[in-house]
């Protein structure tokens, strides 16, 4: 059936890609760089499902449901577009894959802005035998080699909050944290609804991140244990800190890496804690991925892993201000 004149007029202006041919060429070159980088190091490229039976419990990530889903003869079950290949890749690690990487399309609900699109390209890799310090060195080789930048600084999360927000994230009371957030959100229900990590995330986003990585890239390290997600935790200066890092270049967060948690009981506890927080925030509780936990039970090797946003990396390479400039078809034109 032919489209009506009205439909043609409504859609005709947006059929073209938002990325130029030169940027599409740069994306292809970037993929070549990534694959060459890992080929030289003997890291195996893998593929895992884009559509899975479980999403993630992380309170800061909202998965996109894909329903109904037909699995093993059962029709009508709920599936989820994957926000990261992490759980599936760790199942491969537990099965003896060795070092692996993947370039995948991933999905997160409600994320659209200058640096966000609901669907985006993610590079994720895992290195058995590495800790977070060793993996940071490899991330720096890949990113700084591609962008032709000097090696990153490494700065602790606590020091950054002290320097840029005037608050100690480990010692400050919730009252002090909300007071520091008041200029950003004003008084009212939103301010009162912020818990400790909500306040810290707000201060990190608006006080710290915009100042990072302009003279040279910066690794942020030693996050509070409450923000460990799937990272190991240890004690430092009397406080529990996560073996987690993020890399910033010119105010843009590029990656999130962990020295990975391998304890299945602790991981199950974190999943349940996540869902308790989701309930408190009125968010959908997420099913716990029992296959992933079974893989941990069988024995995940000691390893470190990282997820790096390829669209943002390309933005930096091309000097783009908006993610739409490096996507062929962002959400509005998909």
C-alpha positions as CSV (number, residue, x, y, z in Angstrom):
1,X,0.0,0.0,0.0
2,X,1.4,3.4,-0.9
3,X,1.8,6.0,1.9
4,X,-0.6,8.9,1.8
5,X,0.6,12.4,0.9
6,X,0.4,13.4,4.6
7,X,2.5,10.4,5.7
8,X,5.1,11.1,3.0
9,X,5.3,14.7,4.1
10,X,5.6,13.8,7.7
11,X,8.4,11.2,7.2
12,X,10.2,12.5,4.1
13,X,12.3,15.1,5.9
14,X,13.8,12.5,8.3
15,X,14.7,9.6,6.0
16,X,18.4,10.6,5.6
17,X,21.1,9.6,8.0
18,X,22.4,12.1,10.5
19,X,26.1,10.9,10.2
20,X,28.1,12.1,7.2
21,X,29.9,9.6,5.0
22,X,33.2,10.7,6.5
23,X,32.0,9.8,10.0
24,X,30.7,6.5,8.8
25,X,34.1,5.9,7.4
26,X,35.7,6.8,10.7
27,X,33.4,4.3,12.5
28,X,34.6,1.6,10.1
29,X,38.2,2.6,10.8
30,X,37.5,2.5,14.6
31,X,36.2,-1.0,14.3
32,X,39.3,-2.0,12.4
33,X,41.5,-0.4,15.1
34,X,39.6,-2.3,17.9
35,X,39.8,-5.7,16.1
36,X,43.5,-5.2,15.3
37,X,44.2,-4.2,18.9
38,X,42.7,-7.5,20.3
39,X,44.1,-9.7,17.5
40,X,47.6,-8.6,18.5
41,X,46.9,-9.6,22.0
42,X,45.2,-12.9,21.3
43,X,41.9,-11.9,22.7
44,X,39.0,-13.9,21.1
45,X,36.0,-12.1,19.5
46,X,32.7,-13.6,20.5
47,X,28.9,-13.0,20.0
48,X,26.2,-13.3,22.6
49,X,22.4,-12.7,22.5
50,X,21.0,-9.3,21.9
51,X,17.6,-10.6,23.2
52,X,17.8,-12.5,26.5
53,X,15.5,-14.0,29.1
54,X,16.8,-11.7,31.8
55,X,17.6,-8.0,32.1
56,X,19.7,-6.4,34.9
57,X,18.7,-5.4,38.4
58,X,21.0,-2.3,38.5
59,X,18.8,0.5,39.8
60,X,20.5,3.0,37.4
61,X,19.7,1.0,34.3
62,X,16.2,0.4,32.9
63,X,16.1,-2.5,30.4
64,X,13.7,-2.6,27.5
65,X,11.2,-5.4,27.4
66,X,10.6,-7.4,24.3
67,X,7.4,-9.4,24.7
68,X,6.2,-12.0,23.9
69,X,9.3,-14.1,23.5
70,X,9.2,-17.8,22.3
71,X,11.8,-19.9,24.1
72,X,12.1,-23.7,24.0
73,X,8.5,-24.1,22.8
74,X,7.1,-21.8,25.5
75,X,5.3,-18.8,23.9
76,X,4.4,-15.5,25.5
77,X,7.3,-15.3,28.0
78,X,9.0,-11.9,28.5
79,X,12.3,-11.2,27.0
80,X,14.7,-8.3,27.4
81,X,16.9,-6.4,25.0
82,X,20.3,-6.6,26.6
83,X,21.8,-3.5,28.2
84,X,25.2,-5.2,28.2
85,X,26.6,-8.6,27.1
86,X,28.2,-9.0,30.6
87,X,26.2,-11.9,32.0
88,X,26.5,-14.0,28.8
89,X,30.2,-13.2,28.4
90,X,30.9,-14.3,32.0
91,X,29.1,-17.5,31.3
92,X,31.6,-18.0,28.5
93,X,34.5,-17.2,30.8
94,X,33.2,-19.8,33.3
95,X,33.1,-22.3,30.5
96,X,36.8,-21.8,29.8
97,X,36.8,-19.3,26.9
98,X,39.8,-17.4,28.1
99,X,40.2,-13.7,27.2
100,X,37.3,-12.5,25.1
101,X,35.8,-9.3,23.6
102,X,32.6,-8.3,21.9
103,X,31.3,-5.4,19.9
104,X,27.5,-5.3,20.4
105,X,24.4,-3.2,20.1
106,X,22.9,-2.7,23.5
107,X,19.7,-1.0,24.7
108,X,18.7,1.1,27.7
109,X,15.2,2.6,28.2
110,X,14.7,6.3,28.8
111,X,18.2,7.3,27.7
112,X,18.2,10.0,25.1
113,X,20.3,13.2,25.0
114,X,23.4,14.8,23.7
115,X,25.5,11.7,24.7
116,X,22.7,9.1,24.9
117,X,20.7,7.1,22.5
118,X,18.4,4.1,23.6
119,X,20.4,1.8,21.3
120,X,24.2,2.2,21.2
121,X,27.4,0.4,20.4
122,X,29.4,-1.1,23.2
123,X,32.8,-2.7,23.3
124,X,33.2,-5.1,26.3
125,X,36.1,-7.3,27.1
126,X,37.4,-9.6,29.9
127,X,40.9,-10.6,30.9
128,X,41.4,-13.6,33.2
129,X,44.4,-13.0,35.5
130,X,44.1,-9.2,35.3
131,X,43.1,-6.9,38.2
132,X,41.6,-3.4,37.8
133,X,45.1,-1.8,37.7
134,X,46.3,-4.0,34.8
135,X,43.1,-3.5,32.9
136,X,43.3,0.3,33.2
137,X,46.7,0.1,31.5
138,X,45.2,-1.8,28.6
139,X,42.2,0.5,28.3
140,X,44.6,3.4,28.2
141,X,46.6,1.8,25.4
142,X,43.4,1.3,23.3
143,X,41.8,4.6,23.9
144,X,44.8,6.9,23.9
145,X,46.3,5.1,21.0
146,X,43.2,5.7,18.9
147,X,42.7,9.3,20.0
148,X,46.5,10.1,20.1
149,X,46.3,11.4,23.7
150,X,48.8,11.2,26.6
151,X,48.4,8.5,29.2
152,X,45.6,9.1,31.8
153,X,45.9,10.3,35.4
154,X,44.4,8.1,38.1
155,X,42.5,10.0,40.8
156,X,40.4,8.7,43.6
157,X,36.6,9.3,43.7
158,X,36.9,10.7,47.3
159,X,39.5,13.3,46.3
160,X,37.5,14.4,43.3
161,X,34.3,15.0,45.4
162,X,36.3,16.9,48.0
163,X,38.0,19.1,45.3
164,X,35.0,19.8,43.1
165,X,31.9,19.4,45.4
166,X,33.4,20.3,48.7
167,X,32.1,17.1,50.3
168,X,33.6,13.9,51.7
169,X,31.6,11.1,50.1
170,X,32.6,8.6,52.8
171,X,32.1,10.8,55.9
172,X,29.3,13.3,55.0
173,X,25.9,12.7,56.5
174,X,22.8,12.4,54.3
175,X,21.8,15.9,55.6
176,X,25.1,17.4,54.4
177,X,24.8,15.6,51.0
178,X,21.3,16.9,50.4
179,X,22.5,20.4,51.4
180,X,25.2,20.1,48.8
181,X,22.6,19.0,46.2
182,X,20.1,21.8,47.0
183,X,21.6,24.3,44.5
184,X,21.1,21.7,41.8
185,X,17.5,20.6,42.4
186,X,16.1,23.1,44.8
187,X,13.9,22.3,47.9
188,X,11.0,19.9,47.7
189,X,10.2,16.3,47.2
190,X,13.0,15.5,44.8
191,X,15.6,16.6,47.2
192,X,14.1,14.7,50.1
193,X,13.8,11.6,47.9
194,X,17.5,11.4,47.2
195,X,19.3,8.7,49.1
196,X,23.1,8.7,49.7
197,X,24.0,7.3,46.3
198,X,21.4,9.5,44.6
199,X,23.1,12.6,46.1
200,X,26.6,11.4,45.2
201,X,25.5,10.6,41.6
202,X,24.0,14.0,41.2
203,X,27.2,15.7,42.5
204,X,29.4,13.6,40.4
205,X,27.3,14.4,37.3
206,X,27.1,18.1,37.7
207,X,30.1,19.1,39.9
208,X,32.8,16.7,39.0
209,X,32.4,15.1,35.5
210,X,32.3,18.4,33.5
211,X,35.8,19.3,34.8
212,X,37.4,15.9,34.0
213,X,39.9,15.0,31.3
214,X,40.6,18.2,29.6
215,X,44.4,18.5,30.1
216,X,44.7,14.7,29.8
217,X,42.4,11.7,30.3
218,X,41.5,10.7,33.8
219,X,40.7,7.4,35.4
220,X,38.4,7.8,38.4
221,X,39.1,4.9,40.9
222,X,38.1,3.7,44.4
223,X,34.3,4.3,44.3
224,X,32.2,3.8,47.4
225,X,31.3,0.1,48.0
226,X,27.6,1.0,47.6
227,X,28.4,1.7,43.9
228,X,30.4,-1.5,43.4
229,X,27.7,-3.1,41.1
230,X,29.6,-6.3,40.0
231,X,33.1,-5.3,41.3
232,X,35.1,-6.6,44.2
233,X,35.2,-4.6,47.4
234,X,38.2,-4.1,49.8
235,X,39.0,-1.7,52.7
236,X,41.1,1.4,52.3
237,X,41.8,4.0,55.0
238,X,39.0,2.5,57.1
239,X,36.4,2.6,54.3
240,X,35.0,-0.1,52.0
241,X,35.9,0.8,48.4
242,X,35.0,-0.8,45.1
243,X,37.7,-2.0,42.6
244,X,35.9,-0.1,39.9
245,X,37.1,2.6,37.5
246,X,35.8,5.0,34.9
247,X,37.7,6.8,32.2
248,X,36.9,10.5,31.3
249,X,38.1,12.4,28.3
250,X,37.1,16.1,27.8
251,X,34.2,15.7,30.3
252,X,32.9,12.5,28.6
253,X,32.6,9.2,30.5
254,X,33.9,6.5,28.1
255,X,34.0,3.3,30.1
256,X,33.2,1.5,33.3
257,X,35.5,-1.3,34.5
258,X,35.7,-3.8,37.4
259,X,38.0,-6.3,39.0
260,X,35.2,-8.7,38.8
261,X,33.2,-10.2,41.8
262,X,33.4,-14.0,41.6
263,X,31.4,-14.8,44.8
264,X,28.0,-16.1,43.9
265,X,26.5,-15.6,47.3
266,X,27.6,-12.0,47.4
267,X,26.3,-11.5,43.9
268,X,22.9,-12.9,44.8
269,X,22.7,-10.6,47.8
270,X,23.5,-7.6,45.6
271,X,20.8,-8.6,43.1
272,X,18.3,-8.8,46.0
273,X,19.5,-5.4,47.4
274,X,19.1,-3.9,43.9
275,X,15.5,-5.1,43.7
276,X,14.7,-3.8,47.1
277,X,16.0,-0.3,46.0
278,X,13.9,-0.6,42.8
279,X,10.8,-1.3,44.9
280,X,11.5,1.7,47.0
281,X,11.8,3.9,43.9
282,X,8.7,2.5,42.3
283,X,10.6,0.8,39.5
284,X,10.0,-2.7,38.1
285,X,11.7,-5.5,39.9
286,X,13.9,-7.5,37.6
287,X,14.1,-11.3,37.5
288,X,17.5,-12.6,38.8
289,X,19.5,-14.3,36.2
290,X,19.9,-17.8,37.6
291,X,22.0,-19.0,34.7
292,X,24.6,-16.3,35.4
293,X,24.6,-17.2,39.1
294,X,25.1,-20.9,38.2
295,X,28.1,-19.9,36.1
296,X,29.5,-18.1,39.1
297,X,28.9,-21.2,41.2
298,X,30.8,-23.3,38.7
299,X,33.7,-21.0,39.0
300,X,34.3,-17.7,37.3
301,X,38.1,-17.2,36.8
302,X,39.8,-14.3,38.6
303,X,39.4,-11.6,36.0
304,X,38.8,-7.9,35.2
305,X,36.4,-6.6,32.6
306,X,35.3,-3.3,31.1
307,X,32.5,-1.8,28.9
308,X,33.4,1.1,26.6
309,X,31.0,3.2,24.6
310,X,32.1,3.2,21.0
311,X,29.8,6.0,19.9
312,X,31.3,8.3,22.5
313,X,34.8,7.3,21.5
314,X,33.9,8.2,17.9
315,X,32.4,11.5,19.1
316,X,35.8,12.4,20.6
317,X,37.7,11.3,17.5
318,X,35.5,13.4,15.2
319,X,35.0,16.4,17.5
320,X,31.2,15.8,17.5
321,X,29.0,17.6,20.1
322,X,26.0,15.3,19.7
323,X,25.8,11.5,19.6
324,X,23.4,11.9,16.6
325,X,26.4,13.2,14.6
326,X,28.0,9.8,14.7
327,X,24.9,7.5,14.4
328,X,23.5,6.7,11.0
329,X,20.0,6.7,12.3
330,X,19.4,7.9,16.0
331,X,16.1,7.0,17.8
332,X,14.1,9.7,16.1
333,X,15.0,8.4,12.6
334,X,15.1,4.7,13.3
